[in-house]
Amino acid sequence: MAQANAYMGRDYEALGYLNTVISRFREGDHLSPAYLDRGKVHLRLNQPDRAIEDLQTVMSRFPQSPAAGDARYEIAKYFFSVGVYDEAERRLQEIGDKQPEFYLRNPEYLSLVARTALYQKDYRRAREFFFRALNLGQQPETGDMLLSRIGDTYQQQGQEREAEKFYRMAMEYDPEGEGAAIAELRLANYSPGVTAFEAVHREHADSPIGDLALLNLATRFYEQKKYAMAMDTLRKVMEKPNHPDLFGKARDLYSRVVEEEVKKVYRDLEYEKVVTLHRSWKLPAASRLDPEVCLMVAQAYRHLHQWPEAIGMFETINPDDLSLASRGAYVLDLTDTYLREGKREKGEHLLETAERVKMHHEDRQKITVMLADLKREKGDLNKAYELYDALVRAEKKLSDIEIAGAYLAMGEISNLERRYEKARENLSKSIALAEKDKKGREILRSALMEMGNAYYREGDHSQAIRAFQKGFDLGYGHEEPDYWELTYRLAMSFQKTGNNGAAEGLFNAISEEGDPML
């Protein structure tokens, strides 16, 4: 009854009868096949622990029975099915040692030994057993498939001429067989172009071989750096997810192709294309992509001022997965994007927690500058000054202009706190560094104007006039928000020093064009 139900696919009914046999009739020749059959049913029901227990019982309690070899064989097949090839090989070797004639009763044993050896890259042993299986016959795999597998053993060893011979034998053995189709696909790999793969796909369009031909075709496009064609081809494979292994390989290759295409268009500054690629690859799961490529996508969104999309992409990345050179850019760019979206607290938190991320010293100092700027804008002047001061005292990794900017900020904070001597000290250092580089013109004139403020507030109007005039001469113009305020202070300094003519000219300009409050 148990065997009849198992034959009809009624595994649970079969299990019930087998439990009855084993529990009620505890002695007799029926026990070893009962345990064996129950182990097989457990395997079909995906209950491997129970199955192994039953099969081990057969081997330990009935070692001399025919069922012992069958139990060992079932265990070997299970380990093969889950990819534990070393254990499968050990069990198969035990069968061969204990029952040399086992294969006569179970001819498929030869093919399983051969396939296990093939996965273990023991090609000589694989060939030996494939040949024995071919000669014996009665195998689960047809002759053309066995010949194709023999060709694979030579192919894996780089013996293409021998491999090609067996592939052609497979095609002659049964031109309509699956092994012949695989052989045809293998031979297509020997052709330099893509037409052979296309021919295999056309001939087997509705079979896994046709999809495999597409996968090989996409691989060839990838090798030729024809990434767009590779993606189009892979999408056709991924539209048929009923073959999980094939789908997984196609998805992995698709990810590599997208990575290369993103790198290419990003280097060419084609940010719209990067974004289009990102939106198209969501079918095969973007999470598999290289974090460096994901960073490029986030930065492409940022270049296009698509702030929410940029943030969404940045937040999928773990900075620890990036290269050392990319981590600083990640923190700085994501912070800037947060600020542009009005998410100031998130940006500040990211900068404050960036200490745990390993990165280049130059990037860490840039992060210090950005955090100090945020603290200053927030009104936390003491913390901002502390950060700027730590930066200018540390080993120099930033440019003179960047350090000049830090000294300028320290001078501005000192002025606000009425520490005018300290302000002049910091501003003098800013001016000295900014004068070294033509690119420092903007910082130079801002530092001069701030120096004018320090002298003005101290009542040293002669020095204030010199500093203000130098700043205006360098182009400090109407676009600056405090232009008219500083013009007013210059006019007041002229008046204080008795140069009423110069003062009157500036006052007239202010009254005509300046802020109404002035």
Salt bridges, closest charged atoms under 4 A:
ASP11 OD1 - ARG44 NH2 2.95
ASP54 OD2 - ARG38 NE 2.77
ASP54 OD2 - HIS42 NE2 3.76
ASP70 OD2 - ARG105 NH1 3.25
GLU74 OE2 - LYS77 NZ 3.32
GLU87 OE2 - ARG90 NH2 2.58
GLU87 OE2 - ARG91 NE 3.12
GLU94 OE1 - ARG72 NE 2.91
GLU94 OE2 - ARG90 NH1 2.84
GLU128 OE1 - ARG124 NH1 3.62
GLU141 OE2 - ARG149 NH2 2.72
ASP152 OD1 - ARG186 NE 2.82
GLU162 OE1 - LYS165 NZ 3.22
GLU164 OE2 - ARG168 NH2 3.03
GLU184 OE1 - HIS204 NE2 3.41
GLU203 OE2 - HIS204 NE2 3.90
ASP211 OD1 - LYS240 NZ 3.22
GLU223 OE1 - ARG220 NE 3.70
ASP232 OD1 - ARG235 NH1 2.82
ASP252 OD1 - ARG288 NH1 2.95
GLU260 OE2 - LYS263 NZ 3.65
GLU270 OE1 - LYS273 NZ 2.86
GLU315 OE2 - LYS346 NZ 3.32
ASP320 OD2 - ARG356 NH1 3.45
ASP333 OD1 - ARG302 NH1 3.72
ASP336 OD2 - ARG302 NH2 2.67
ASP336 OD2 - ARG340 NE 2.74
GLU348 OE2 - LYS375 NZ 2.70
GLU348 OE2 - LYS378 NZ 3.40
GLU352 OE2 - LYS375 NZ 2.72
GLU355 OE1 - ARG364 NH1 3.79
GLU362 OE2 - LYS366 NZ 3.52
GLU377 OE1 - ARG344 NH1 3.38
GLU386 OE2 - LYS383 NZ 3.44
ASP389 OD2 - ARG393 NE 2.78
GLU395 OE2 - LYS397 NZ 3.46
ASP400 OD1 - LYS396 NZ 2.09
GLU412 OE1 - ARG376 NH2 2.11
GLU417 OE1 - ARG419 NH2 2.97
GLU425 OE2 - LYS422 NZ 3.57
GLU425 OE2 - LYS429 NZ 3.72
GLU458 OE1 - ARG424 NH1 2.22
GLU485 OE2 - ARG489 NE 3.20
